[in-house]
């Protein structure tokens, strides 16, 4: 497989899914959403973006709403309910992203040097 195949799409889907999973995980750890978003971006997506796109995305991350506003916009009944749902989501999703990445590395399709 080369970097124009469906493997590349799966690789990017897994990168994006890892970003979302860690964004939620960082919020659960007590970070404000804009900090969590930036930290997850820097760790999981920025290495594959150029300077201009990276700077643009990081600027956008600072527009993330506060946790209370985010829960309200998502119409979650309470912070406790939101935390329970987020915890379940991360518990189910994170092992999948790890397994997919491990498989991609086994078949030599992680391509960390390519976007």
Secondary structure, DSSP 8 states (H G I E B T S, - for coil): --TTSHHHHHHHHHHHHHHHHHHHHHHHTT--HHHHHHHHHHHHTGGGS-HHHHHHHHHHHTT---HHHHHHHTT-S-HHHHHHHHHHHHHHHHHHHHHHHHHHHHTT---TT--
